[in-house]
Amino acid sequence: MRAYVRKGGDEADTTGRQCLCNGLPATIGPAQRRLGGRVEPPLVTIGKDLSFLPALSPDEAPFTAADVVRWLAPGAGAARPA
């Protein structure tokens, strides 16, 4: 966040945001360690194609990243929702 602001970005734009450069590697293990012991959280993306969302959540109920993974990989333990 500080680097973004230092380069001219608005700090208000950083609320709820995370750096891709740090979050994506954290997803596979090498998370960046921050001052005070905080570890960069993982970041998982699903790309631009959101056409599967109505099948994943036909009633528009909230869903988790784990729900998406189960839907994408039905052989991983759970069947796709009807």
C-alpha positions in Angstrom: 0.0 0.0 0.0 2.8 2.4 0.9 4.5 1.9 -2.5 1.2 2.5 -4.3 0.7 5.8 -2.4 4.3 6.8 -2.8 3.9 6.4 -6.6 0.9 8.7 -6.7 -2.0 6.4 -5.9 -4.8 7.4 -3.6 -4.7 5.6 -0.3 -8.5 5.4 -0.3 -8.2 3.1 -3.3 -6.3 0.5 -1.3 -9.0 -0.4 1.1 -9.8 -4.1 0.7 -7.1 -4.5 -2.0 -4.0 -6.6 -2.2 -0.9 -6.7 -4.4 -0.9 -9.4 -7.1 2.9 -9.5 -7.0 2.8 -10.8 -3.4 -0.6 -12.5 -3.2 -0.2 -15.0 -6.1 3.1 -16.4 -4.9 1.7 -16.7 -1.4 -1.0 -19.0 -2.9 1.6 -21.6 -3.7 3.7 -21.3 -0.6 6.4 -18.6 -0.6 4.4 -15.9 1.2 6.2 -12.6 1.9 6.9 -12.0 5.6 6.1 -8.5 6.8 7.3 -6.5 9.8 5.7 -7.6 13.0 5.3 -11.2 11.7 2.4 -10.7 9.4 2.4 -13.1 6.5 1.1 -12.0 3.1 -2.2 -13.8 2.5 -2.8 -15.9 -0.5 -4.8 -14.6 -3.5 -6.7 -16.8 -5.8 -8.2 -15.5 -9.1 -10.8 -17.0 -11.4 -10.1 -15.0 -14.5 -12.6 -13.0 -16.6 -15.0 -15.8 -17.5 -17.8 -15.7 -14.9 -20.4 -17.6 -17.0 -20.3 -20.5 -14.5 -21.6 -18.4 -11.6 -25.3 -19.0 -12.2 -24.6 -22.8 -12.2 -22.5 -22.5 -9.0 -25.0 -20.3 -7.2 -28.4 -20.4 -8.9 -30.1 -18.6 -6.0 -27.3 -16.0 -5.9 -26.3 -17.2 -2.4 -22.8 -16.4 -1.2 -20.1 -18.9 -2.0 -16.5 -19.5 -1.0 -13.3 -20.2 -3.0 -13.6 -23.8 -1.8 -17.1 -24.0 -3.4 -15.6 -22.8 -6.7 -12.7 -25.3 -6.5 -15.2 -28.1 -5.8 -17.3 -27.0 -8.7 -14.3 -26.8 -11.1 -12.9 -30.2 -10.0 -15.8 -32.5 -9.3 -13.5 -35.5 -9.0 -11.9 -33.8 -6.0 -14.6 -34.9 -3.6 -17.9 -33.3 -4.4 -20.2 -33.3 -7.4 -21.1 -30.2 -9.3 -24.4 -28.6 -8.1 -27.3 -29.4 -10.4 
